[in-house]
Amino acid sequence: MNELLETLPLEELPLGGELWIYQAFAVIFTSLVLAYIGKLILDRIEQRALRSNTVWDDALVIAARRPLWVLIWSMGLLWAGQITATQMDEGFAEVLENLQSVLLIVLLAWFLIRLILEVEKRLVDPAYRAKPVDQTTVSAIGKLLRISVIITAALVILQSLGYSVSGVLAFGGIGGIAVGFAAKDLLANFFGGLMIYLDRPFKVGEWIRSPEKEIEGTVEHIGWRLTRIRTFDKRPIYVPNAVFTTIVLQNPSRMTHRRIFEHIGIRYDDIQRMQPVLEAVRQMLREHPEIAQDQTQMVYFDRCAASSVDFFIYCFTTTTVWAEFHRIKEDVLLKTMAIIEQQGAEVALPTSTLHVPEGLRLQMLQDEQRLGGSLA
């Protein structure tokens, strides 16, 4: 850039002795032109990239837009500053050179982080992919990549400024031991989150519960320290990731079927009608379109209760959706009640029978008669 500016006939302009002023102005003006041209080029490239079916090209263009704009302007200002520094202090020019190196590394890291975020967003968005990738996996890989970019950029910056990276790493190893003792719980949560990403006992959007910790709800976010769960009454629960390494966790979202298990009782007077009722209920379940026929089905006389003879229904629905399950269960129970009625039986109600000795009964009748005569 400086060699190009030296070829210009700046001596013929007013203030010809102050060539550095024109050189600095030319650099800034060139940066303005390049920024405008770069914007036009990126706009056209982005329009073509958005029409393609791949996620990489449009993510690349969108990620590069802001860092490229900052690069053009910052480099222009730094070059103008270097031209100005030649008329001032040489130490200031050296500072600008170091700043230029650091800025290039920072902008490259910024571009890579933006690219990772854009690709991550497109991999899980149904608007970009017919079969989105699992959000938990993409989020974990994205976080690891961003951390790697930041650490690498920091080490390269230290190296460019003349610091020994090996010394920094050695100091980090010693300091890491002290930090590990001081931040034991924080590290436990970090590795707990890492285990969630690796073992994948649950993912965002799934329903989980732990009876021993009274945790139940839908997973909204899995972070490196906390996992946010939304309960069914819409309250948020923030659970440290280390908790999940020590508790038993249920994941109802991964059920293949839902179970219907109900006891129904008929009167003792209808015990002779029990077998026809059982056969009719079994036939009803075999013909029900929303009962899983490849799973266990049982309808059996089970027990003699205090006021009823009971049988149980044991089967599975084809759906795992909670609301649909209750609709199917309701249909099965109503059809069972109709079968009991069709077979001439009745559903038993809780009753109590009082046995009165014959002598006591006669005495009570005589007392009632005497009481009635006295009142007359």
Residue pairs with C-beta under 8 A, 6 or more apart in sequence:
1 27
1 79
2 23
2 79
2 83
5 23
5 26
5 27
5 83
8 22
8 26
10 16
10 19
10 22
10 23
11 19
13 22
15 21
15 22
20 83
20 84
20 86
20 87
23 80
23 83
24 80
24 83
24 84
25 80
27 76
27 79
27 80
27 83
28 76
28 77
28 80
30 76
31 72
31 73
31 75
31 76
31 77
32 76
34 72
34 76
35 69
35 72
35 73
38 68
38 69
38 72
39 69
42 61
42 64
42 65
42 68
45 61
46 58
46 61
46 62
46 65
49 57
49 58
49 60
49 61
50 58
52 58
55 119
55 122
55 123
55 128
55 129
56 119
58 118
58 122
59 115
59 118
59 119
59 122
60 115
60 118
62 114
62 118
63 111
63 114
63 115
63 117
63 118
64 111
64 114
64 115
66 110
66 114
67 107
67 108
67 110
67 111
67 114
68 111
70 107
70 110
71 104
71 107
74 103
74 107
75 100
75 103
78 96
78 99
78 100
78 103
81 96
82 93
82 96
82 97
85 92
85 93
85 96
86 93
98 160
98 161
101 160
102 157
102 160
102 161
105 153
105 156
105 157
105 160
106 153
106 157
108 153
109 149
109 150
109 152
109 153
112 149
113 146
113 149
113 150
116 142
116 145
116 146
116 149
117 142
117 146
119 142
120 138
120 139
120 142
122 128
122 129
123 129
123 132
123 133
123 138
124 132
124 133
124 134
124 135
124 138
125 132
126 132
134 203
135 203
135 204
135 205
136 196
136 197
136 200
136 203
136 204
136 222
137 197
137 200
137 203
139 204
139 222
140 197
143 224
155 165
155 168
158 165
158 168
159 165
180 187
185 240
185 242
186 225
188 240
188 241
188 242
188 245
189 224
189 225
189 226
189 240
189 241
189 242
190 224
190 225
190 241
191 241
191 242
192 240
192 241
192 242
192 243
192 244
192 245
193 222
193 223
193 224
193 225
193 227
193 241
194 224
195 241
195 244
195 245
196 202
196 222
196 227
196 241
196 244
197 222
201 208
201 244
201 249
201 251
202 208
202 219
202 249
202 251
202 253
203 219
203 222
204 219
204 220
204 221
204 222
205 218
205 219
205 253
206 218
206 219
206 251
206 253
206 254
207 216
207 217
207 218
207 219
207 251
207 252
207 253
208 215
208 216
208 217
208 219
208 229
208 249
208 250
208 251
208 252
208 253
209 215
209 216
209 217
209 249
209 250
209 252
210 216
210 247
210 248
210 249
210 250
211 250
212 247
212 248
213 243
213 247
215 229
215 237
215 239
215 247
216 229
216 231
216 232
217 229
217 230
217 231
217 232
217 237
218 229
218 230
218 232
219 227
219 228
219 229
220 228
220 229
220 230
220 236
221 227
221 228
222 241
223 241
224 241
225 240
225 241
226 238
226 239
226 240
226 241
227 238
227 239
227 241
227 244
228 236
228 237
228 238
228 239
229 236
229 237
229 238
229 239
230 236
230 237
231 237
252 320
253 320
255 320
256 320
257 292
257 295
257 316
257 317
257 318
257 320
258 316
258 317
258 319
258 320
258 322
258 325
259 314
259 315
259 316
259 317
260 313
260 314
260 315
260 316
260 317
260 328
260 329
260 332
261 312
261 313
261 314
262 312
262 313
262 329
262 333
263 302
263 310
263 311
263 312
264 310
264 311
264 312
264 313
264 333
264 336
264 340
264 347
265 305
265 307
265 308
265 309
265 310
265 311
265 347
265 348
266 273
266 274
266 277
266 308
266 309
266 311
266 340
266 345
266 346
266 347
266 348
267 308
267 309
267 345
267 346
267 347
267 348
268 307
268 308
268 309
268 348
270 309
270 344
270 345
270 346
271 309
273 343
273 344
273 345
274 301
274 309
274 311
274 345
276 343
277 311
277 339
277 340
277 343
277 345
278 299
278 300
278 301
278 311
280 339
280 342
280 343
281 299
281 311
281 313
281 336
281 339
282 297
282 299
284 332
284 335
284 336
284 339
285 291
285 297
285 299
285 313
285 315
285 332
286 293
286 297
288 331
288 332
288 335
290 317
290 318
290 319
290 328
290 331
291 297
291 315
291 316
291 317
291 318
291 328
291 332
292 315
292 316
292 317
292 318
295 315
295 316
296 314
296 315
296 316
297 314
297 315
298 312
298 313
298 314
298 315
299 311
299 312
299 313
299 314
300 311
300 312
301 309
301 310
301 311
302 310
302 311
302 312
303 309
303 310
304 310
305 348
306 350
307 348
307 349
307 350
307 351
307 352
308 348
309 348
313 332
313 336
315 332
317 324
317 325
317 328
317 329
319 325
319 328
337 347
340 346
340 347
356 364
